[in-house]
Amino acid sequence: MAAVGSREQPGDMVLVANERGLDQAIDAGASSVAVFTAASDAFAEKNIGCTVTASLERFAPIVAGARAADIAVRGYISTITDCP
């Protein structure tokens, strides 16, 4: 958190893409993390390289690990006006 100049304000959140990122967030003292997917498979595949379903499966161990570390988790769904 120090590397990004965090002042640890309420609402500070670390975007976590995988379990390695969660480990790094925990090591840095993050109090909350976020995961994200997309609203359509086409956008998800272009943006994060997998389907929506696969991304949710990837996030299950991240969410479980965050909860075990008493870290809040927020999920986001990204979208655009047209799918690629």
C-alpha positions in Angstrom: 0.0 0.0 0.0 2.9 2.3 0.7 4.2 1.8 -2.9 1.0 3.5 -4.3 0.9 6.2 -1.6 -2.2 4.8 0.1 -3.4 6.8 3.0 -5.6 3.8 4.0 -8.8 5.8 3.7 -12.2 4.1 4.0 -13.0 2.7 0.7 -9.4 2.1 -0.4 -9.5 -1.1 -2.4 -7.0 -3.2 -4.2 -7.9 -4.8 -7.6 -7.0 -8.5 -7.4 -6.9 -10.5 -10.6 -5.6 -13.8 -9.2 -4.4 -15.6 -6.0 -0.9 -14.2 -6.3 -2.4 -10.7 -6.3 -4.4 -11.6 -3.2 -1.3 -12.7 -1.5 0.4 -9.5 -2.4 -2.6 -7.5 -1.2 -2.6 -9.3 2.1 1.2 -8.8 2.5 0.7 -5.1 1.8 -1.9 -4.8 4.5 -5.0 -4.2 2.3 -8.3 -4.1 4.2 -10.4 -4.6 1.1 -10.0 -6.1 -2.4 -12.0 -6.1 -5.6 -12.5 -8.7 -8.4 -14.1 -8.0 -11.8 -15.6 -9.8 -14.7 -17.6 -8.6 -17.7 -21.2 -8.6 -18.7 -20.8 -10.8 -21.8 -18.5 -13.7 -22.8 -17.2 -11.8 -25.8 -16.1 -8.8 -23.7 -14.7 -11.1 -21.0 -12.7 -13.1 -23.5 -11.3 -9.9 -25.0 -10.7 -8.2 -21.7 -9.5 -11.0 -19.3 -9.0 -13.9 -21.6 -11.9 -16.2 -20.4 -15.6 -16.5 -20.3 -17.8 -15.0 -17.6 -18.3 -18.4 -16.0 -14.6 -19.2 -16.0 -13.8 -15.8 -14.4 -16.3 -16.5 -11.6 -14.7 -19.9 -11.1 -11.2 -18.2 -10.9 -12.5 -15.7 -8.3 -13.9 -18.4 -5.9 -10.5 -19.1 -4.2 -9.7 -15.4 -4.2 -12.9 -14.6 -2.3 -12.4 -17.5 0.0 -8.9 -16.4 0.8 -9.9 -12.8 1.4 -12.6 -13.9 3.7 -10.3 -16.2 5.6 -7.9 -13.2 6.0 -10.8 -11.0 7.2 -10.6 -8.8 4.1 -13.7 -7.2 2.6 -14.4 -8.2 -1.1 -16.3 -6.3 -3.7 -17.2 -7.6 -7.1 -17.5 -5.5 -10.3 -19.1 -6.2 -13.7 -17.5 -4.2 -16.5 -19.3 -3.5 -19.7 -19.3 -1.3 -22.8 -22.0 -0.2 -25.2 -21.0 -2.7 -27.8 -19.3 -6.1 -27.4 -16.0 -6.4 -29.4 
